[in-house]
Amino acid sequence: MDILNALVAFLNYVFVPGLAYGSQLALGALGLTLVFGILRFSNFAHGDTMAFGTMWVILITWWFQSMGITAGPLPTALLALPFGIAITAAFVLATDRAVYKFYRDKKAASIILVIVSTGVMFITNGLTRIIIGPQEQNFADGARFVISAQGFKDATGLSEALVIKSTTAITVITAAICVAVLFWFLNKTRTGKSMRAFSDNEDLALLSGINPERVVMVTWIIASALAVIAGTLYGLDKSFRPFIYFQLLLPIAASAVVGGLGNPLGAIAGGFIIAFSEVFVTYAWKKVVGYLVVLDLEPTTLLQLLSTDYKFAVSFTILIIVLLFRPTGIFKGK
Amino acid sequence: MKKLLLATAASALMVGAASAEDVKIGILIGFTGPIESLTGHMANAAEEAMNEVNASGKALNGWNFVSDRGDSTCGDSAAAVSAAERLVTADGVKGIMGADCSGATGAVLQNVARPNGMVMISPSATSPALSTAEDDGLFFRTAPSDAREGEVMADVLMEHGVKSIALTYTNNDYGKGLAEAIASSFTAKGGVVTINASHEDGKADYSAEVASLAAAGGDLLVVAGYLDQGGKGIIQASLDSGAFSKFGLPGGMVGDSLPAAIGPALNGSYGQVAQSDSAGAAALIEMGKNNTPAWDGTSPYSMESYDAAALIMLAMQAANSTDPKVYKDKVMEVANAPGEKIGPGELGKAMELIAAGKDIDYEGGSAVELIGPGESAGRYREFEIKDGKYETVKFR
């Protein structure tokens, strides 16, 4: 029995990666769910908006680096983030003006808007690939670890190590700040309240004098800011490749649906549910269990429910189960 | 590209005339994809062999060998097949130096080479499965089978005192074949393989894969993957999470881009790559340095590429025909004893000897000796990474 080592192994291989991945999914799902709540369609282009925004952050990061501007121990990308958000918001607003507004004015059914957003997705994806190319890009700099494997082992004398990468720490902290600011905005400011009113009952909101175009504009700006932040954090913590972001749409959409579409709190819960399920089901528990049981009972198999190749299947399965038994999501969305 | 354009322009000019002069040889390797950092050297090496023969002027019937590049992508078999289809049917190549990765090579062999009767000499496809594949005598390789690399790797690990390994492979024909070969040889020598798991290339994050590998444990992690792809991701994630600190690196993980990406943490890892220590190898490395464009003979499979292209041309000369169905029977003859030994840079002399009716034994840069169904017997360079460099330990 070695509870400490078991705990450290669990934290290192399950909890910390799940927490980082969950934060990234939650930020992505928040953007998706906001657009759904206010514009009333599932935005398929959200994953590629993330890729598009992250691409600009990368390009600006490289430009900063070439001029010798860095953020010390923090990644330079954090400095480039506001510029990336500005460019992406402008791009998304232009898309709204050129594409979505036409269908909104015609009061098109939401399924049509979904198909339209698929078209926008392909174009955004193509643009990203043309500008930065389809291959992997690394743009993380600054200090790599908050706690490194060797440092932890030396300090504690345990045989297992708890590693915290600085990008993981930044991800979790940034996500917490973003969520706090977003909820403050939605609950305390006039614009935020008008957005919630618009989401709850469009006709009543219009009657009370809320400007719909303004609400739509603010929604797009917030959604693109969340998308770029989520994309940049994911790229810093893992790696950037346009196709990966396209694939990321599935777990993000699953998070939003599981939590309840249109419900910001649900999006955050959904993100963590999906992330931890993926990690729990595909982790080989042999090591953790091995530390907990007496020696001769040590498991001979890996105690792994599913091979890691089936990660995406987990989000699909949860999505289907939730839709079957609780179609509005855990937190009563729409 | 320029060459290709020139060749196309030249052949367009000669429409109608008896254009028996230009003989196109396809170079079908992954200029994009998981081994793209190696293929530039490979193509330049093959083209140097062609230029060498052309410059000597000893080819029969005034043949002028022209290179025709195609992108196999390494990973995407369908793309490799369509590229090969273009080379054979549209461009009319008379032989193919390629393909590179085992999966793509097998697909091109079955779907393009056999139906069209085209000779393929691969410089780098190493899957054991290709030894037994139906090939109508059209397929050869200047790279050894991974069955051999598995034995060599097991020896290397044993000599380092490794008792147990975790093993991960890229989920394709090459990775699977090599992982099986390593696992069976290592187990036969008394070692323990704690886990033998695949990984997919092109993912953003390998922490879940590494978590399983770490759970199984082992003295070191053998990564039978690609250096520009999942293999790099696995190593990075293992180091980040502190799961493994030493790695066993087979041939697909050898290239300067890996230590450059990982940094000093990779020092101390070791492995082996198909490469020869023959006198020819040293000479060919020099030739590569002085060539324009220069290429690196120590980069994996570049010498094999030179040799593969040379074998195609020598076999054509020996058969006095550029018809693949005719010269395919001569490939083994020019590659093996008896005959005068031919090193790199002596292609002109070899062409002359063949024209004079003498036997040759092509050695080239990789000490070519084709065994069994036409594959290299294989010499391996054991290396250890020191200060970000692949330092040679010895040849075996």
Contacts between the chains, C-beta under 8 A, distances in Angstrom:
chain1	res1	chain2	res2	distance
A	12	B	241	6.2
A	12	B	242	7.4
A	13	B	207	7.7
A	13	B	211	4.0
A	13	B	214	6.5
A	13	B	215	7.5
A	13	B	241	6.8
A	14	B	211	7.4
A	17	B	207	4.8
A	17	B	208	7.4
A	17	B	211	7.5
A	21	B	205	7.7
A	138	B	261	7.8
A	144	B	240	7.9
A	148	B	242	7.6
A	149	B	241	7.2
A	149	B	242	2.5
A	150	B	242	7.4
A	152	B	242	7.6
A	153	B	242	7.7
A	161	B	241	7.9
A	161	B	242	4.0
A	163	B	240	6.3
A	163	B	241	5.3
A	163	B	242	5.2
A	165	B	240	6.0
A	234	B	204	7.2
A	237	B	205	7.9
A	238	B	204	4.0
A	238	B	205	4.1
A	239	B	204	4.9
A	239	B	205	7.5
A	239	B	233	7.5
A	240	B	204	7.7
A	241	B	202	7.0
A	241	B	204	6.4
A	243	B	202	7.2
A	244	B	202	7.7
A	244	B	203	7.2
A	244	B	204	4.4
A	278	B	208	7.5
A	279	B	208	6.5
A	279	B	211	7.9
A	282	B	208	5.2
A	282	B	212	7.5
A	283	B	208	7.1
A	283	B	211	5.4
A	283	B	212	7.0
A	283	B	215	7.4
A	284	B	195	8.0
A	284	B	211	6.8
A	284	B	212	4.1
A	284	B	215	3.7
A	284	B	216	6.7
A	285	B	215	7.0
A	286	B	215	4.6
A	286	B	216	6.7
A	287	B	214	6.8
A	287	B	215	4.3
A	287	B	217	7.1
A	288	B	215	7.8
A	302	B	195	6.7
A	302	B	212	6.6
A	302	B	215	6.1
A	302	B	216	6.0
A	303	B	215	7.9
A	304	B	212	6.0
A	304	B	215	7.6
A	307	B	197	7.2
A	308	B	197	7.7
A	308	B	199	7.7
A	308	B	208	4.4
A	308	B	209	4.9
A	308	B	212	6.1
A	309	B	171	7.5
A	309	B	198	7.0
A	309	B	200	6.4
A	311	B	208	6.4
